[in-house]
Every structure is written in C-alpha cells, then in structure tokens.
Amino acid sequence: MEIVSQTTTYTQAPADGARSRNLTLLALALGSFSIGTSEFASMGIIQLFSESLGVSIPQATSAIAAYAFGVVIGAPLVTLVAARLNRRTLLLFLIGLFILGNVLSAMASNLGFLMAARFISGLPQGAYFGAGAVVASYIVGPGQAGKAFAIVMTGLTVATIFGSPLATFLGQTIGWRETYLAVAAFSLLAFGAIFQWVPRTRALDGVPVIQEVSALRKPQVWGVMIVAALGIASIFAVYTFIAPLVTDVVKLSPEMIPVALALFGIGMTAGNIYGGKLADLHPARGIVLGFGAALLILAALAIGGENPGIFFPAMFGVGAAMMAAIPTIQVRLTRFAPEAPSLMGAMNLASLNVANAIGAWAGSVAVGAGYGLLSAAWAGFAVTLLGLLVFGLTLLQRQVRAKQR
C-alpha cells in the first residue's frame, strides 16, 4: 500500500510489527508532549515570572508571543532548510534545539532574555509537527491523514492535562525556572525514544525544496491558514489569562489553577480525538462545528464566568471545541498541497501560533483597556467569529467557481 501525493510517495510501514508501530507513535507523542508542556506551562506560570522579572502580566505576555513568533518563523524556515533531511534525523535535531531553548529560558534574567529564549524554544515546533505527521502517516497508512495528525497532536493535548498543570505546580512550589529545566530534562527522554523507536528507512527521506515551496503558491493554502489563525485564537485569548481568571475572577486559591488547566487539557484531548475521526469523513464539518460551539461557550464564559459552575465547564468546552477543528484544518491543507506534507503540517502549527499571538494580543488589549479579565473571552469570541465568517466566504467562493465551470 502507498500514500500517494502528486509527486511524493510514502510507503506504508509493513503490516507486521504492531508493537514497533505503537512505539514509534509513542515516541512522536512524547516529543509533542514536551513541546506542549513548555508552551502551555508558560501561561500557567505567567504570574510567577512576571513578578520575578518585575513586569506586569500584560507585559509578560510578550514572552508567550515570542514563543509563538518563533513557531511562525521556524515552521516554514526550518522545514524548507531541512527539506532534504530524513524525517527521523530532522526530529532529533528539532528536539535538541528545543532542549536548548528551555535551558536558556531557565537562565533568563530579564524579560528581553526570556523573550529571546522562548523564541528559540518555539523555532522547532512547527517543523516537528510537520515531520511527525509524515512519520505518523507512514505508520498508520493512506486515507487517514486526520487520524495521523491527531496522533501527533495527542501528546500536546495530553500535556495540557498532566504536563502543564504539573509544571505549574512545580513552578508554584520550587520556582518557574525549575519548570523550564524540568521540561528540558523530560525532552531528553523524548530524544532517546525517537532515536530508538522511529524507524531508519529511506521511505522517510526528505523531498526537494522546490517541491515544498510550490505549495506556498496556492491561494487555497493561505486561505486555510488565515481561517486557522483567526478561528483558533480564542483558545489562547482565554488560556493566556487562565491563572488570574481562577484567582481574581472566580476567587479561588492558586491551588485550583492546575485543576482549570487540566480541565482545559481534557477538553482539548477529547476534541482532538473526535476531530481526527471527523476530519477524515467530512471536509468542512469540523471547522463549522468547532468554531460554532466555541462561540456559544465563550459567550457563556464572558457573561457568567465568575461562577465556578460556568467557569470550569467552559474551560473544558473551549478546549474541546477548538481542538475538534484542528485536524480538519490539517486535512484541508494536505488536500490542497499533497506534494508538501511536511510543510503543510508545519504551516498548520505556524497558523496555530499566529492564533496564539493574536489571542494573547486581543485578550491583553481588552484586559489592558480596563474591561476586566473576562473581556478576554469577548476578545476571543470576536476573532473566532471572524475566522468562521472567512471560512464561510471561502466555501461560498468555491461554490461560485464550481458553478461557473
């Protein structure tokens, strides 16, 4: 059996050796777990490093935005520079760079240093998920692009259940610097797992740079990325302020922050699993259902978020709704540019981190303007609504063009 694109062929892994395939998928998930823990833990410890470095919480969001900017820059740049590398070799290099960025984060003495370190930490993320999606597709077989991408994303979503709350607890207990060092240490385990379990095979060799670049000439690709960047932004508008929302809005103790983070993560994991199945069956439904449900939940959060009975279910709901859309975004990207699977996976993550920056910025603007912490939910509502409208316009445009033919 073969996974065939226009010019790129990835042979499926042999049918035997189920244990080997599962270990390969586990290795990929360990890497994405490390990346997710680092990314989302920064939001859980934002109060800690803002106080330590002597800056306000809105100013401290610059470190989160710097990580997102690193992903946006690194996704296409690293993927294209390393286009000819075997995907296994590339994954090992990326995890090594990620470890370096987290060690530097722990050494930061001021906000500028931390921003630079978080930028370095973000550089490998998009390329990791792009290369990981190619390896996962090789393992699971053809016609399951949504499932393959969801498998790689599972490590990231599980990180929001266990890794990020644990890292937040660690930061509250012994310090935020130790949080980044712990992430770096765990990433060494992921490095070892990838080295040991990702197969050494020519089937995972890279492709010519020109083949990857050709995908960026397609307007449909950029349209999907714009939809993703806008629509997914609400998850970060809320998640960025989750710690002060718990303590200052819901009026609970800091010990409840990891609980809120875990609920968010459980929702993301559930949405990711459902979204992976939905993406392979329906080309657009995941985006419409995910964004639409998120709008309802965000409105409920903005209106009644002071109530724990609304706040905590909303944390689960926002995570689930947004993650249900992400595998569909990946499938649409690879359908528009099947000749560049690594770059499309990387650009999907780049779009999500543009969403990270947009969401953190939109929430910071609303909160900084004095509208209160719950205004971050309204800011998220606005950008997700815009993303859904843009998606609707792209579908309408395609229908018009189809009729004209």
SULZILIN-V964689 format. One record per run of one state. SS is the DSSP state (H for helix, E for strand, - for the rest). FROM is the first residue (numbers start at 0). TO is the last residue. If there is no record, write none. Layout:
SS;FROM;TO, SS;FROM;TO
This chain:
-;0;0, E;1;3, -;4;7, E;8;10, -;11;16, H;17;43, -;44;44, H;45;52, -;53;55, H;56;80, -;81;85, H;86;105, -;106;109, H;110;122, -;123;123, H;124;139, -;140;143, H;144;173, -;174;174, H;175;196, -;197;200, H;201;203, -;204;207, H;208;216, -;217;217, H;218;230, -;231;231, H;232;238, -;239;240, H;241;248, -;249;252, H;253;280, -;281;283, H;284;303, -;304;306, H;307;335, -;336;339, H;340;370, -;371;373, H;374;403, -;404;404
